[in-house]
Amino acid sequence: MSESLSTRTPTPIEEFQKKVVERLRDDIRDLLPDAVLQQLVTRAVEEEFFKERRVPRPYGADDLKASWFVEAIAKEAAPLVAKAVAGFLAERAELVDRAIHTFLTDEALTILIAARLTDKLDLALTAVVNQMRQAR
């Protein structure tokens, strides 16, 4: 018959491991008073939840991302903000209409169209120059 785990005598190594674990537990308890432990927890929470995060990129400088807390709040607040903005705009529909009509003059539309065309031409010329360089 096989011995039951509860009635089995621990090996010397198991006894040693048990004593080390108990001693470490007691030493840590003595070395970390409540105030120090609280400071460690506070610092860890602040760094993990509220500090900007660096995200490594394959090349160049790392990207900085908002803290986890800010991202979580922004995600949860987005529908509330959208609803508040929609309500604000609905209450001031006439003001918004006037602002849109004032902005969409012939001059403003011409500037918007010119800017868009410039972007498209820039992309097309860049592609042609790149093809010419590769053809060499």
matplotlib code that plots the C-alpha trace (Angstrom):
import matplotlib.pyplot as plt

x = [0.0, 1.1, 1.7, -0.8, 0.6, -0.7, 1.0, 4.3, 7.3, 8.8, 12.3, 15.2, 15.0, 11.3, 11.8, 14.6, 12.3, 9.5, 11.8, 13.2, 9.7, 8.6, 11.7, 11.3, 7.7, 8.6, 11.6, 9.5, 6.8, 9.5, 11.3, 8.2, 6.2, 2.7, 3.9, 6.6, 4.3, 1.7, 4.3, 5.3, 1.7, 1.0, 4.1, 3.2, -0.4, 0.7, 3.2, 0.9, -2.3, -1.4, 2.1, 2.5, 3.7, 6.6, 5.9, 9.0, 9.0, 11.2, 13.1, 13.3, 12.1, 9.6, 6.0, 4.4, 0.9, -1.5, -1.7, -3.9, -6.2, -6.6, -7.3, -9.9, -11.6, -11.5, -13.1, -15.8, -16.5, -16.6, -20.3, -21.2, -19.2, -20.7, -24.2, -23.4, -22.0, -25.0, -27.3, -25.3, -25.5, -29.2, -30.0, -28.1, -29.0, -29.5, -26.1, -24.5, -26.2, -25.1, -21.5, -21.5, -22.9, -20.4, -17.6, -18.7, -18.3, -16.9, -13.5, -13.4, -14.4, -11.8, -9.1, -10.3, -10.3, -6.9, -5.4, -6.8, -5.5, -2.1, -2.0, -3.0, -0.4, 2.3, 1.5, 1.5, 4.8, 6.5, 5.5, 6.9, 10.2, 10.5, 9.9, 12.6, 15.1, 14.4, 14.7, 18.4]
y = [0.0, 3.5, 5.9, 8.7, 12.2, 13.3, 10.4, 10.5, 11.8, 14.9, 14.5, 16.5, 18.8, 19.4, 20.2, 22.6, 24.3, 24.6, 26.2, 28.7, 29.7, 30.2, 32.2, 34.4, 35.0, 36.0, 38.2, 40.0, 40.6, 42.1, 44.0, 45.6, 47.6, 48.6, 52.1, 50.9, 48.3, 51.1, 53.3, 50.4, 49.7, 53.4, 53.8, 50.7, 51.7, 55.3, 53.9, 51.3, 53.3, 56.9, 57.2, 57.6, 54.4, 54.1, 51.8, 50.7, 51.1, 49.0, 52.2, 55.7, 57.1, 55.2, 56.3, 57.7, 56.5, 57.8, 56.0, 52.9, 55.0, 57.8, 55.3, 53.5, 56.8, 58.1, 54.8, 54.9, 58.6, 58.7, 57.8, 60.3, 63.1, 62.2, 62.4, 65.8, 67.2, 66.0, 67.6, 70.9, 71.0, 70.1, 73.0, 75.4, 74.2, 77.7, 78.9, 75.8, 76.3, 79.9, 78.9, 76.2, 78.6, 81.3, 78.8, 77.3, 80.4, 80.2, 81.3, 78.7, 75.9, 77.0, 76.9, 73.4, 72.1, 73.6, 72.0, 68.6, 68.8, 69.8, 66.7, 64.5, 66.1, 65.8, 62.0, 61.5, 63.4, 61.5, 58.2, 59.3, 60.5, 57.2, 55.2, 57.2, 56.6, 52.9, 52.7, 54.0]
z = [0.0, -0.6, 2.2, 2.7, 2.2, 5.6, 7.5, 5.6, 7.4, 5.6, 4.2, 5.7, 2.6, 3.0, 6.7, 5.8, 3.2, 5.7, 8.3, 5.8, 4.7, 8.3, 9.1, 6.0, 6.8, 10.4, 9.2, 6.6, 9.2, 11.5, 8.7, 7.2, 9.7, 8.7, 7.8, 5.4, 3.9, 3.3, 1.6, -0.7, -1.6, -2.2, -4.5, -6.4, -7.0, -8.0, -10.5, -12.0, -12.1, -12.4, -14.1, -17.9, -19.5, -21.9, -24.8, -26.7, -30.5, -32.8, -33.7, -32.5, -29.1, -27.0, -27.1, -24.0, -23.2, -20.7, -17.4, -17.0, -14.8, -17.3, -20.1, -18.1, -17.1, -20.7, -21.9, -19.3, -19.7, -23.5, -23.8, -21.1, -22.8, -26.2, -24.6, -23.0, -26.2, -28.2, -25.6, -25.7, -29.5, -29.6, -27.1, -29.3, -32.8, -34.2, -32.9, -34.4, -37.8, -37.9, -37.1, -39.8, -42.4, -41.4, -41.8, -45.0, -47.1, -50.7, -49.4, -46.6, -49.0, -51.5, -48.8, -47.6, -51.2, -52.0, -48.8, -49.7, -53.3, -52.0, -49.8, -52.7, -55.0, -52.4, -52.0, -55.8, -56.3, -53.4, -55.0, -58.4, -56.8, -54.9, -58.1, -59.9, -57.1, -57.2, -61.0, -60.8]

ax = plt.figure().add_subplot(projection="3d")
ax.plot(x, y, z, "-o")
ax.set_aspect("equal")
plt.show()
